[in-house]
Amino acid sequence: MRIAVFPGSFDPVTKGHEDLIYRASKMFDKVIVGVLVNSNKNSFLKAEDKKRILELALEDLPEVEVKVFDGLLVDFLRENNSKIIIRGLRSMLDLEYEMPLDYGNKVLDPQIETVYLLTKPEYSHISSSAVKELMKYNADISSYVSEKVLNALNELK
């Protein structure tokens, strides 16, 4: 079974994330969405809320599982019998950010491969940071997140 891990903070999950997860689910037998608990980041949502919202957003994808983790990504991959990381790229800046992480993961485990998926143009301007900023000012975020995510976020207010 080919298991891939799509890690991220998903604070909150966006239409861009959902599209990448959907596309990855067609490429692999199983995709584990790893919600990273990052103590260095000031998260908008709690890890369990992120997990619940992701599960709602992805409920139509039985080959996708959502798990919360902290620590090293390579350890999370080992725990889930995976050697494949999925990452989305919106621009060359994302690639420049991702490359050193990829190299570092390969130092820790040379068998790990990272599969980069280009974000669709209609989602390339979307980031969780932008969504959080818009939410701070009660702006309409419906073009950035799916209806299921929007409803779940509204319930948390």
NUTILO-433458 format. One record per residue (C-alpha): residue in one letter; x, y, z. Coordinates in pm, whole numbers, padded with zeros to 5 digits, always signed. Layout:
<guvos>
AXYZ;...
</guvos>
This chain:
<guvos>
M+00000+00000+00000;R+00138+00341-00099;I+00078+00582+00186;A+00153+00953+00150;V+00156+01217+00422;F+00040+01573+00360;P+00164+01774+00659;G+00070+02127+00753;S-00069+02360+01013;F-00406+02398+00833;D-00490+02706+01035;P-00749+02701+00875;V-00775+02456+00586;T-00837+02637+00256;K-00981+02547-00082;G-00622+02517-00203;H-00540+02258+00065;E-00857+02063-00010;D-00778+02053-00381;L-00424+01926-00320;I-00549+01657-00081;Y-00815+01548-00331;R-00557+01526-00610;A-00311+01336-00389;S-00586+01091-00290;K-00613+00988-00656;M-00239+00920-00674;F-00191+00713-00357;D-00375+00431-00182;K-00398+00635+00136;V-00326+00996+00227;I-00270+01092+00587;V-00323+01461+00652;G-00086+01541+00936;V-00192+01840+01144;L+00132+01970+01291;V+00121+02108+01642;N+00381+02384+01622;S+00450+02550+01956;N+00647+02825+01776;K+00338+02939+01584;N+00056+03140+01731;S-00230+02924+01607;F-00576+03061+01544;L-00737+02719+01592;K-00669+02440+01841;A-00526+02120+01692;E-00843+01922+01766;D-01058+02188+01596;K-00832+02175+01290;K-00865+01795+01285;R-01244+01808+01316;I-01278+02072+01042;L-01048+01877+00809;E-01248+01558+00871;L-01568+01745+00781;A-01414+01896+00469;L-01272+01562+00353;E-01552+01329+00460;D-01617+01225+00098;L-01262+01089+00063;P-01249+00750+00241;E-00882+00705+00149;V-00789+01015+00351;E-00725+01010+00726;V-00652+01310+00949;K-00407+01282+01240;V-00254+01535+01477;F+00120+01515+01547;D+00408+01704+01698;G+00776+01641+01664;L+00971+01549+01355;L+00789+01482+01031;V+01021+01189+00954;D+00913+01023+01281;F+00547+01077+01189;L+00614+00916+00850;R+00780+00616+01017;E+00487+00578+01260;N+00251+00568+00961;N+00459+00340+00735;S+00512+00612+00477;K+00812+00737+00282;I+00621+00997+00079;I+00556+01362+00168;I+00307+01567-00032;R+00362+01943-00052;G+00184+02212-00250;L+00365+02487-00436;R+00199+02820-00511;S+00511+02996-00638;M+00888+02981-00663;L+00903+03126-00311;D+00728+02813-00182;L+00984+02596-00363;E+01272+02795-00213;Y+01117+02744+00132;E+01051+02372+00076;M+01387+02267-00070;P+01595+02296+00251;L+01323+02112+00443;D+01333+01833+00185;Y+01712+01813+00205;G+01695+01800+00585;N+01435+01522+00578;K+01658+01321+00341;V+01950+01355+00585;L+01730+01204+00857;D+01590+00935+00625;P+01735+00903+00272;Q+01439+00691+00158;I+01191+00977+00197;E+01062+01134-00123;T+00869+01458-00150;V+00607+01495-00421;Y+00532+01855-00511;L+00195+01943-00655;L+00146+02277-00822;T-00148+02470-00686;K-00417+02540-00942;P-00404+02903-01059;E-00742+02984-00906;Y-00606+02892-00561;S-00253+03032-00591;H-00337+03352-00403;I-00493+03172-00107;S-00306+03122+00218;S-00419+03036+00569;S-00247+03354+00687;A-00461+03563+00453;V-00777+03385+00569;K-00689+03448+00934;E-00627+03816+00861;L-00961+03850+00682;M-01141+03671+00964;K-00987+03911+01215;Y-01180+04190+01042;N-01498+03985+00985;A-01445+03992+00607;D-01610+03744+00372;I-01384+03437+00336;S-01625+03225+00131;S-01402+03240-00178;Y-01108+03106+00026;V-01264+02816+00217;S-01526+02555+00132;E-01880+02586+00263;K-01822+02306+00515;V-01514+02483+00652;L-01692+02819+00659;N-01982+02673+00857;A-01746+02502+01103;L-01546+02822+01152;N-01866+03021+01209;E-01969+02769+01477;L-01641+02835+01662;K-01703+03212+01683;
</guvos>
